Amino acid sequence: MKYRSEFPPEARARVEAETLRAYAALEQDVRGVESGRRDVPFIRCVMRVFITFAREACEFGKKSNHRAWSDRELDQRCRDFLLWIVIDAWEDKAKDLGIRKMFSSSGWGYSIREEDRRRIEKSPEWKQYQELLLDAFEAQSARTADCSLPHRGGATAAETEASVPSGPATISTAENSAQTLPAETVPSRRTPQEIIDAVRRRLSRSNEKFAAQIGISKDTLYAITKETRWVSDNNYILVAQACGCNPEDLHPRDVPRPEHRRR
């Protein structure tokens, strides 16, 4: 299974242990069941592993201050894991048990089939996931609010007098004030996929048609959207112009930039 480097090792171990238990249960559940009806135990197996990861991810998101595990990023981390467990569970176990594949692949990468995605989102585990996510969001919001509040406590007359400006605020004063703001008050940037998808939906364009309209290949748009690799500066500029954002907003966050990259 693929995990981000900052995801705690002990959390990974719990997810991996639950994966082994879910695989063993799947073998038992499909015995005597005709192949056409084995989808149900497979989805149950997948969601058993997924909800374990989601619980660990939400707990990590609540306790840590890592931007990749907050707000929409946390939801994206869990959805990415769901896709990979569907793929891994089928390749590692379900394929040999005669269970059909629930994902497809194309030049854009892998995706869960629409019909199966709807079935997954009707499961009780998905409802539980939504509750975990909401709880994590509320905890993160409360933490941000606490950090933005001034410290309570009695102030001396000298401290009070010193805190009141004696004249018009200068640029230096404003800059110093901005530097004291807690990091949590700075909104996290939108992901390239969020930026691009918002424009695509507004224009009612598929990924292929949107790439053709911009004048880039679908593989390049996929690399930008999924942040899998760096592309040329010209391609970032073309997409940024189409989306009304800065080219830097489209750069991958977790992929080091090559030192020598062709333009």
Secondary structure as UniProt FT lines:
FT   TURN            5..6
FT   HELIX           9..29
FT   TURN            30..32
FT   HELIX           35..37
FT   HELIX           39..63
FT   HELIX           67..69
FT   HELIX           71..89
FT   HELIX           90..94
FT   HELIX           95..97
FT   STRAND          103..106
FT   TURN            107..108
FT   STRAND          109..112
FT   HELIX           114..121
FT   HELIX           124..148
FT   HELIX           157..163
FT   HELIX           171..179
FT   HELIX           183..185
FT   HELIX           192..203
FT   HELIX           207..214
FT   HELIX           218..226
FT   HELIX           233..243
FT   HELIX           247..250
//
